[in-house]
Amino acid sequence: MVDKRPHVASWTLSGNESPNDPVTGFPVATDDVIISVPCRYHSTTGKQFNNELNQIVLQKGRIRFDNESEMPSVYKNIKVTDAGVVIFEGSVMEVYRGQLGCRCDV
């Protein structure tokens, strides 16, 4: 069987951006939380983005997630690993959540 999500994306949520409780729907007050989600990263180019300093940066790749996965926010620093080896580290520039899958352009 083919592994559709062979990589792992991880990012840190500060205490004020904690995930929501699945039962109540309210944010859970915690310290910094490291989120790790299975994903697929591939290098791609073609887009230009403005970063938080309003400078133009070029797209380096795309990260695909399952639809029910946690997603990082725009400008969040993210690290993608493959069997413990870092294959990408940088900022998220665009987030898209569709019906069947999600993606982040980095």
Secondary structure, DSSP 8 states (H G I E B T S, - for coil): ---S--EEEEEEE-GGG--B-TTT-SB---S-EEEEEEEEEEE----EEE-TTS-EEE--EEEEEETTS----TT-EEEEEETTEEEEEEE--EEEE-SSEEEEE-
